[in-house]
Structure formats: C-alpha cells, structure tokens
C-alpha cells in the first residue's frame, strides 16, 4: 500500500487490461491502467492459477492521489515545474520501495537531478540523528 496525495480515495495502478481502467497514454508497453473493475482484480487475486494472479509486481495500491484541473498540469509542465523521465513499465511496477524508484528515475537524468538520487528519503531524520544535543 502506498500513500499518495491529499485527495483521499483508493486508487490502483496495474497492467491487467482484462481488469479495465483508464489506459496511461504514451506508456511503452501500452498496458498500464489506473483504476478499473475492482471485482475483477479481487477475483484474479483469489484464483489458484499463479500465472493469472496479480502480484505486487503487477499492481500498486494507493490511498490518496493528486488531481489537476483541465490544462493545469500542462501549464505546470510548460512552466518547468515537472521533469519528464522515460522509463519502462517494469521499472515502475517492480520496486517494493518508492524511495528506490525515486533514485532509479533520478539516475536516468543528467546532473544536477541525478545528484539528488543519493539524498536520504528523510533528510530531516539523518540530520537530526547526527546533531550533538549536549547543550552544556
């Protein structure tokens, strides 16, 4: 289970066309979907045939998401707020830790972005851990 943005609703990303959903445009494999028929996903999870059972490598479940009004994301992209990264579907689905995905994708970019791949997930925690609290 992953935690997304401020809009609190259950959402899932999967690569099972038979479960429906909204296809993600420009996906290299043409088989990445958001949402769909949850009953079909649940049925697939309950099947005994291992080749048809969605695994965590096939589906990512999110609580919370971010949404944009029509055209807003395009305007943000044009203003330089977003940096596109080309990636394969399996790179996105086959990670167990979102911090690993962040590093993998940043390393595909040139510096200075690739330099950010090594920043700890919680920089505050690593800084706090190294502070000398002796106030005497």
C-alpha positions in Angstrom: 0.0 0.0 0.0 1.4 3.4 -0.9 0.2 6.8 0.3 -0.4 9.4 -2.4 -1.7 13.0 -2.4 -4.2 14.9 -0.5 -7.3 13.6 -2.3 -8.2 10.7 -0.1 -9.5 7.9 -2.2 -8.4 4.4 -3.0 -6.7 4.1 -6.4 -4.7 1.5 -8.1 -2.2 1.2 -11.0 -2.0 -2.1 -12.8 -1.0 -3.9 -16.0 -4.1 -6.1 -16.5 -6.1 -5.0 -19.4 -8.9 -7.5 -18.6 -9.5 -5.6 -15.3 -10.3 -2.4 -17.2 -9.3 1.1 -16.1 -8.0 4.2 -17.8 -5.0 3.5 -20.0 -2.0 5.6 -19.3 -1.1 7.4 -22.6 2.4 7.0 -24.1 3.2 4.0 -21.9 6.0 2.0 -23.6 4.1 -1.3 -23.2 0.6 0.1 -23.8 -0.7 -1.9 -20.8 -0.7 0.4 -17.8 -4.0 1.4 -16.3 -5.4 3.4 -13.5 -8.5 2.1 -11.7 -10.8 -0.4 -13.3 -13.2 -3.0 -12.1 -12.1 -3.9 -8.6 -14.2 -7.0 -8.5 -12.2 -8.4 -11.5 -8.9 -7.6 -9.6 -10.2 -9.3 -6.5 -11.3 -12.3 -8.5 -7.9 -12.5 -10.1 -6.2 -12.4 -6.7 -8.3 -15.3 -5.5 -7.6 -17.6 -8.4 -5.5 -20.6 -7.9 -3.5 -20.3 -11.2 -0.3 -18.5 -10.3 0.2 -17.2 -13.9 -3.0 -15.1 -13.6 -2.7 -13.9 -10.1 -1.7 -10.2 -9.9 1.2 -9.8 -7.6 2.7 -6.6 -6.1 4.8 -6.6 -9.3 1.6 -6.2 -11.3 -0.5 -3.8 -9.1 0.3 -0.9 -6.9 -2.5 0.3 -4.5 -2.6 3.9 -3.4 -4.6 5.7 -0.7 -4.7 9.3 -1.8 -3.9 10.9 -5.1 -3.3 14.3 -6.7 -5.6 15.8 -9.3 -5.4 18.8 -11.6 -8.0 20.8 -13.4 -8.1 20.5 -17.2 -4.9 22.1 -18.6 -3.3 22.9 -15.2 -0.7 20.1 -15.4 0.2 21.1 -19.0 0.7 24.7 -17.8 2.9 23.4 -14.9 4.9 21.3 -17.3 5.4 24.2 -19.7 6.5 26.4 -16.8 9.2 23.9 -16.0 7.7 22.5 -12.7 7.9 18.9 -14.0 10.8 17.0 -15.4 9.8 14.1 -17.6 11.7 10.8 -17.4 11.5 7.9 -19.8 11.1 4.6 -18.1 10.0 1.1 -18.8 6.8 -0.2 -17.1 8.7 -2.9 -15.2 10.9 -0.3 -13.6 7.9 1.4 -12.1 6.0 -1.7 -11.0 8.9 -3.9 -9.9 10.0 -1.9 -7.0 9.0 -2.5 -3.5 10.1 0.8 -2.1 9.1 4.2 -3.6 12.4 5.6 -2.5 14.2 3.1 -4.7 12.0 4.2 -7.7 12.8 7.8 -7.0 16.6 7.0 -7.1 16.2 4.8 -10.2 14.4 7.6 -12.1 16.6 10.4 -11.0 19.7 8.5 -12.1 18.3 8.4 -15.6 18.7 12.2 -15.7 21.8 14.4 -16.1 23.2 16.4 -13.2 22.0 18.2 -11.1 19.0 15.8 -10.9 21.0 12.6 -10.8 22.9 14.0 -7.8 19.6 14.1 -5.9 19.3 10.3 -6.2 21.5 9.8 -3.2 19.8 12.2 -0.8 18.2 10.2 2.0 14.5 9.7 1.9 14.2 11.6 5.2 16.9 14.2 5.2 15.5 15.6 8.5 15.9 12.2 10.2 19.5 11.9 9.0 20.4 15.4 10.1 18.7 15.0 13.5 20.5 11.8 14.1 23.8 13.5 13.7 23.2 16.5 15.9 25.1 16.8 19.2 22.5 17.7 21.7 24.9 18.4 24.5 24.0 22.0 25.5 26.4 22.3 28.4 
